[in-house]
Amino acid sequence: MTNVFISLPTSDLERAQAFYTALGCEIRPEFSDENGTCFAWDENVFLMVITREFFATFTDKPVVDPNAAAQVAINFSRDSRDEVDAIVAKGLAAGGAEPKPAQDYGFMYMRDLDDPDGNSLGFLYSVPEGAANAEAAEVEPAAVATA
């Protein structure tokens, strides 16, 4: 079994702790200290939210400002459209931002959520049949109201 650890930089560790616990993540204190916090997304996926200064010790490359540049896209599936909407609502209430409208491809519904540092998370629901029943032509996403 493989565990996945995703490291994200933060300029405010306490603010990040409030945000990710509001999304339902559990803090793993055995992997947390003043430099960063480990959040269990589920039993095999962990988010390591690390101060920008400590994050920089892991690489010789510049650490990008996630408000200005995208470095990676992290997406999590949900079991329904309602679950997508619910987790995004929790994130918005905890200080996150929705950088663009929801996308509805018919077979897949997606919403993006930026954490308070600008790190982007995506949440999606795909119908079990997936795109297999979609037409071969490219599908333009439809923006949908989520109010």
N, C-alpha and C positions, 0 to 999 in steps of 0.2 A: 504494500500500500504506500502511496506517495502522499506526503504532506506538502502543501503549498504555502509559502511564506511570501507575502507581498509587502515590501517596504515602501513607505510613503513619508516624505518630509513634512514637518510642521513647524510653524513659527510660534505656536502656542499649544503646549502639550495638554494643559488643563482643558482648554477649549475643545481640542480634538477628543479628549476622553469623554466629555459631555456629549459631543456629536455622535461618536460611534456607539456609546452605550444607549443613546436614544434610538439608534437603528436596531438595537437588540443584540449587539455584540457583547460578549462576556470578556472582562479583563482577566488575563492570565498573569497573576502577580509574580509567579516564578520566572517569567521571562520579561519582567518590567522593572525599570528603575528610573532615575531622574533623567536619563537620556532618551527614554522611549517607553511606549506601552504596547504590549502584545494583546491583540483582541482576537478571540476565537470567533470566526464567522460560522463555522460548523466544526465537526470533529477532525477535518482534514485541511481546512483553509484558515489561515491566520493573517491578520493585517498587523504589520509592525510599523507603528506610527512613531517616527523618530525625530528628535529635534534636528533642524537643518544643519547645525554645526556638527552633530554626531554623524548624521547621514553622510556628510562630506568626507568623513574619515574612511568610508568604504570604497571610494572611487577617486581617481585622479581627474575625472571629467568634471566640468562645471555642473552644479546642481541647478536645474532650471526652476524658474518661478512658475508653479503650476497655474497661476492666474494669467500668465503671458504666453506659455507654450505647453503643448501637449507632449508628454513623453511616452505615455502608455494608455491604453484603454482597458479598463477592468469592468467586466460585465458579470452580473449574477442573474441566474434564472430564478423565476418565481413560479408558483403553481397556478396562478391565475392573474388576469388583468387587475382584479381588485387588490391582490397582494402587491403588485407593482405599484399601484396608486397609493396604497397604505404606507409602504416603506418610504416612498418619495415624500409623502405628507409628513412623516415623522422627521425625515431629514430636513425638510424646509422649516419645520417648527423648531428644530435644533440649530438653526443658523446656516443651513445649506442654501444653495441656489440652484435653480433649474435653468441651465444655459440655453436651452432651446425647447420648443414645444414637443409634446409626445409625438411619436412616429407610429403609424399604424399601417403595416404592410399587408394586412389581411390575415396572413398566417403567423405574423409576429407583431407584437406590441412592445414598444420600447420607450423608456424615459431615462433621461440623464439627470444626475444629481452631482453637483460640485460640493465638496466639503468646504468648511470655512477657509481653508488654505488654497482652494482652487483645484485640488486633486479630483479628477473626474471618476465617478462610478456610474455604471449603467445597470438598469434593471429591465429584464425582458420576460415576456411570456410568449411561448410558441405553442401553437396548437399541435397536438400529438402527430398529426399527419405531416407537419412541417410544410416545406415549400413543394413537396411532391405533387400536390394538386394545383399549385400555382401555374399560371401559363408560362411558357418558355421565355416570353418577352420580358424585358426588364420591368419591374414594378416600381413606380414612383411612390415614395411614402406620402401618406396623407397626414397633414398636421391635424391633431384632434384637440378639442377643448378638454381640459381636465379639471375644471372648476367644480 
